[in-house]
Structure formats: C-alpha cells, structure tokens
C-alpha cells in the first residue's frame, strides 16, 4: 500500500504543488507535451485508486484476522548459515571477476552512465547478461536472508553492532556512488520487516515513522545524486515537491500509454504484451515466438530512444481493457496476497517459509512499478535458485561432517 501510494499520489502532489500544471523545466517531458488539464490528471488518477482499492478490499476480506502472534522462528541451522555465507562470498567474487573481465560497473554514478564514461551491465553479450543479471539478484537475496541470522541473535550486542555497521557501510557506499538507491532501500526494508517479525512487533506509529524516514532518505539520496544540477533549481526557485522523480517517471509512462492509445498512435499492441509476466519465465532461446519486453515495446512505439523506463501496472491495464482490466488485476493480486498470508501463518515457525514470505513482501512493490505479476519472475529466477543452492551446499556440509566425525550419538531420555 505504501508503494501504491507513492507511485500514484506523489506525482499528483508534484502537479498540485506546481499550481495544477506540469513544469516544463523540471517535470517529465511526456507530461508537459500534452498539457493535460487538472480534470484529465484527476480522472487518470482514479485508475490508481481503483487498482489498489480492489486490492485492499479483496485482501482484507480473504485474509481475515489471521496473523502471527509470536516472534518465535526455527533456526536455519549451522549448515545453512555456513552455506549462506560461503555462497555469498563466492557469488560476490564471481561478479567482481566478470566486471573486471568485461570492464563495466554494476552501480556506476548516473552522471557517468549518461555521459558514456562507463559501461554498465547491459553491455554484456546477451546470453551472459541473462545469467549475470540474475546472479546479481541472487547475491542480494543471500544478503537479505543473512540479516535474519543477525536478528536471531539480536540479544547478543555483537550481532546488533555487526548488523548496524553493515547497514551504515551500505548507506555510505550508496551515497558515495551516486547511483542506484534501490538495493539500499530494500535492504533497510528487509531489516525492518525481520525486526518486526523476529524481535519486537512494531506499533503503527513506529512503523509510520520508520517508513517516512526511509522514504525521506530515498529522496535525499536522489537530491545528493543530482546535486550537480541543484544550483539550476535554486536559481529558478523550483520547489522540492515539483521536481521530477522516479514515481513521476513511472506515472508518466502509464499516462503516456493512455494518451497514445486515446490518440490512435499505438495501433494494435502485440498479443505477447498481455502475457509477458508468464512467458518471461521461459528463456527467450526456448520460445517459439519473440519475447517482447513491455518497456522496450513502449519506448519503440513512443519513439523514445536511449532511455530505460519502467512500464507500470496501470499502463499495462490501460493498454488492454482499461477500467475492467484494472478492476480484475486488483482483485487477483489481492486474492493471491491474502491466500499467501494465510498459508504463511499456518507455517510461521519455518525459517524458509519466513524467508519466502519476506522475499515476496519486499519485491511486491514491483506490481505497481512494472507489471502486476512481475514477482513471478523474481520467485522463479531469484528465490528458487537461492533455496536450492543453500539446501544443496548445506546437505554437502552435513554429509562431510558425518563422514569426518561419524554419526551423532543417540540422546538419552
């Protein structure tokens, strides 16, 4: 709901703060080109209200009052912990070696990327890119799950200190890189969710305060990253709430799709676009038809070159049946989320069940940022390999230990 609010309401706050118009100097150019009226902006905003309104009502009705009432959780065991640490180190080493061999950076400063001074991950050959891109996210998933190990031992001051130190280092690194902020924000969100689950449930007021602090930090890092153009904003007396941001860019994509479809510019979209969440689970080499990325298709249809833009779930629905499709997508997403929650509550002590629920919770914001069921790809290509690799290495460690030390002696009762 927080993601839904920021991706839908914040762009309209930008619009209101600028006197009910998009600023040609600071707003997304796709919003200023059509000169939309306040009535049109408001009418389009109701699509977002319908989308997450259907989600909320469906979720609450199906979820009921089921919730976890304990902070207890089974330990993953020594072998899984060692496997996690080992795999994280190996994966990080592999990714660094690949970056050195192909001379690119994973999180380069945006100014250097735009100027062409550095190469990024997308410069890799297509087949290698498919693997490395997923390996990088699997590496991050290992990091997420390791946070639970620190919190399982939260009462030991050494683990508290270590976790806080790791997060502070990540904050400093992200601020100094002037690049993507997503990984830092998701790591902080992971820490807050796991603290709430494993240490002490957060009251609503604390959850709101922490959420606002993370969001404020996200925006502050964006200002710091773009500080080179800050003097231009100051000279033009541009208010902070008017400036372009990620939320406005995603909103602009959805609105631009609506405008292009209304004006008959898009024509008939390829049928693949409406099933992209599902066929993206299959490697393009194995498909009998062309795999079309919705964002890439939009850029080509809109005549936009050299800019990477997220698609947006509302834009995806507008491209199809518009209002009815938004209604159905919101209900489906709410039903799936509620049923997943009920499944999780029945198995709340399992460490792996908690890690899966955490994973889906953290990445579910992509149902607003990209497409409604984008999380399916993340589960298949990021969570499942993480689960299988950790279990495999843990099993090998247990077998090795058994061969060296012999079977454990039976306990006397």
Steps between C-alpha positions, in 0.01 A plus 500: 500500500791734567636427152155550350469835675839635396473385139149643461459795738848652503497598128166675555650676802770626259221620272309679777815657648575660164160668477312220322733476205814314399813713499686499166829547681483225764215258417515191281490615137221254415269679741571848370466414129126434518422783745245291695234689693438445873178319408687256277774441758238437768302266277812300420592488871174320575637201313764463772235539769298218340806275464615501859145552635403163351823353636432624855137391520571154357806454721321596821193286426703186422778554753268543798664538841764232449840621613815376671486579870850388594856601419615137518669353195696180447871549449627418149776289655875527487537335158260745330669799662842386378352428157349852480826670595706281265266549204485874555880526497532279191226686311644839587845387387361365172312825425810709570710283268239532220493879544880518475515273195234694307590843640162616631348614830189369674409823679673777311417868568205606286686803367778278364250253351313778317825651371625160379808516722437150640337182378223326692369146527298532178823517299552124553421247223131405517543143628753600765280796596209265572710305751692786662189711548331219690818409691522858625147480640568157652803654672271765645252232613780326693565835671132540589479157660823549695337793679267248667807333653603827667147551632471145633790597728383857560542475877875456450639855468765383253239398244306825551817698447598295193159548332493874569859529371413313179199727436703816570774389259235435234349846555841667467588293192170580326531871576858510370416312178225741384332206327202274568335522841270199465722236663562714808129577545405133460770395748368751756146380436616141549657591834186678622267216397720235661538707818120526516466125451791368706580751776208726589181580307497866400207717600331692222649835602854358490436326169379830351797693640752246371325484162506879467868505602591243232296686239657832601844343478415364155409849378802657672736257328335595171567869566858419601547291184379789283671776695681616184173650371393624842623858433273514192200409714600758761541775240159425355343472848360154422322352806617158616155346455489599133819328385502190284549167679466125447133497604416769248690315225300178552175699516600681181548169316150383591351837408691513172369154406149626575555812286657311207223240503231771517653681204527178296881513480574159652295295258444135591747384770666158453313222678815407693477815711194374685674177612850635563492418873465131414716442192785698658545191717625316190842590349461674165711229330228243578196696387344443155410870479674830568528603863394864520586704806213744572737785586705451181183480291369823651825686432492390137128580455540843661815579301716538811864404453776429750294522821405211727151541650284277719165399354249533785214264585234762425657565160490125436126492576427817301665339199248214530140549613569800725247530787373138498855366483615726784208366707585135429875545554445666839270220616734224380803656668309550826375141498846354438653717774231402753528128426878520524467667840268229630741232372788675677317531834442124514876441462637806680778319689680373187806707411462438127130590503589827672772569245259437213234725651764766563623473140151546354420783741812694408464460123123538475535875435591402144130427446465881482836585348512247216217252436239343731666159526865591445580328831449160333829545313679598821373191680604258223838654413614649831333329795491143366874494405583650840296231677645214294862617524485552877333163558748321272809650665350446848435134416859456377631660819290268717619193308863612524465557873341155544787330310762682706342480845274197459129484574378691803453294815138441598369721777405340834148574616 
